[in-house]
């Protein structure tokens, strides 16, 4: 299953960013154990490339493990060498289509969305999603009905459901899901949050 297919099926992308590489690796492992299919390790994580490399070795070649905060082709090369299977950017980045892997490219305005698509983006990371909220996504669906959007930034459980109801392919969730786990925080609390988000994106209990 490729990235877009997985996001369509599971509706959730977990974003791991932390100050403790050992804790970040444990966080990735725990999220996967809890059934989160797609996990992104931000390159702003301490020793992010080692985290990616070790996670790939543990999870195997088929895991949907990606690199986030990719801001240049050099970032992309390092991340792919460390085992990333897809790339997530915070903004428009040139040259990533050359690597032949899925790219979730950051964009906010209609012009940026068109530019990202022209640069080969497989899906649009609507960032920062909190700036316009679910209503802004709904407005974008009219001119861009076929574009797969993944809102990121300030997406808690309530916002996640609202975005999905307004046509998001999936939601990207960082701190509301990960909390302080990637800094050494409680993994049992992480498991509970992961279970909650999985229920929310599945539409359970509505």
N, C-alpha and C positions, 0 to 999 in steps of 0.2 A: 504494500500500500504506500503510495507516495504522500508527500506532505499535504497537499490540498485535499486529497481523498480522506486522509486521516482527520484533518481538521473538520471536514464536512461530516464525518462519522462521529467524532468524539467531541467536537465543539469547544475544545479547550487546549490552549498552549500555555504551559507553565514557564515562567521566567525566573531563573535563579541568578541572584546577584548577592555577593557577600564578601566579607572581609577575611574569612577563614577558609582556606582551600579544602581542608579536611572536612569541615562541616558542610561546605558546598557540595562536595562529592557525596556525603551521606544524604544530603537533601535530594540530589538527583536520584540516587538509588531508592530513597523512600517514596518519592513521587511515582516512580515507575512501578514499585511494588503495590502502590495504591491504585494502579490502573490509569494513571495519566499517561497517555500514549506519546505525546509530543512535549519535549522539554528542551528549553533553550538556556544555554549558559552564557550570560553576558560577558563580553571581554573586559568589562570593568571589574569583574570578580578577581580577587587576589589569586595570582598564579592560575589564571583562567585556562591557559593552554594545557597545563598539567591536569587540571580537573577534567577537561574534555578528553584528554588522552586516556586517563585512567577510567573514566566513565565508559568510553567506547570499549576498552579492553574488558570491562566487567559485563557490559550489557550486550555485546556482540554486534555484528555488522548490520543487523536489521533494525536496530533501535532508532527511533526518530529523535536523534540527539542533534541539536543545532547550536550555532554560535550567534549571539546577539550583540548589539552595539557595534556592528561591522561598519566602519566609516571609510574604508579605502580598500583598494585591491590588495594592498599589502596585508591588511587585516584578514581579508578573505583567504589569502594563500596560507597564512599561519594557522588559521582556524581549520581549514580543510586538511592540512597536514596533520593536525592534532586529532582528526576524526570527525569533525562536523559533517553532517549529511545535508544541511541546508543553512542558509545565511539570512539573518534578520538585521535590517538597518534602521537607524533612527531617522534617516533622511534620504534624499536622492544621492545615489552613489554610482559613479561611472564604472563600466568595465566588468561588472559581475557576471553578465551573461556568458562571458568567455569560459567560465568554469564549469558549466554544464550541470549545475545543481539548482534546486529550487531556491528562489529568492523571495522573501517577504519584505518588500521595500517600504520604508516609511514615507508617508505623504499626508497632507492635511487638506490642501485646497484643490479645487477641480484642476487647475493647471498642473499642480504637482502630481496629481493622480494620472493625468494623461502622460506626463513625462516619465513617470515610473513604469507605466505600461509600455511605453515606447522603448524603455531600457530593458525590457524583458522580464519585468516582475511577474511572478506567478500569482501573487496576491498582494493586496495593499494593507500595510500596517497603518491603520488610521491613528495617527499620533500627533499630539497628545489627545486621546479620546475625550478626556475630561473637559477640554476646552469648549467643545460643542455639545457633548453628551449624545444620548440616543436620538434626540430630535434632529441633530445635524446629520447623523447617519441616514435617518429616514429621508431627509431632503436630498441626500446624495443618491439614493436609490433610483430616483426618477431619471436623471441623466445618465446614470451608470448602472443599469439594471442587471447586467451580467458580470460586473466586477466583484470578485471575492474580497470582502473587507474583513479585517481582523482588528477591531478596536483595542488599543493598548493605552494604559495610563489611567490610574484611578478607577479601575474596574473592580468593584466589590461584587458580592453575590447578587445584590439587587440590580445593580447596573448591568451585570452580565446577562441576566434574564431579559432586561429591557432591550439591550443591543441585539440579542438573538431574535427577539420578537419583531424587531425592525429590520431584519434581513442580513445580519452579520453572518459570515461563514462560520466564525468561531470568535472567541475572545482570548486575548493574551493577558495573563494575570501574573503580576509580580508580588509585591508585598502583601496584598490582601490574602493571598494564598500561602506564600512562603513564610511570611512573618520574619522572625529572627532566626529561623532554622539554619540559614546559610552563614550565620554569625556564631553558631554554637547553641542555638535555642532548642527548645523541647521538640523532639520528633513526634511524640504522641499527639501533641497539639497540631503539628503539621498534618498528621494522618487524619485527624478529625476535620481540619479545614479542607483537605483534599476530598474527603468523602462528601462534605457539604457542597463543594463546587461541582463535583460530578453529578450529584442529585439535581442541582440547579440547572446545569446545562442540559441535562437529560429531560428537563421539564417535569420532574417528579414532584409530587406534593402541591401541584398548582390548583 
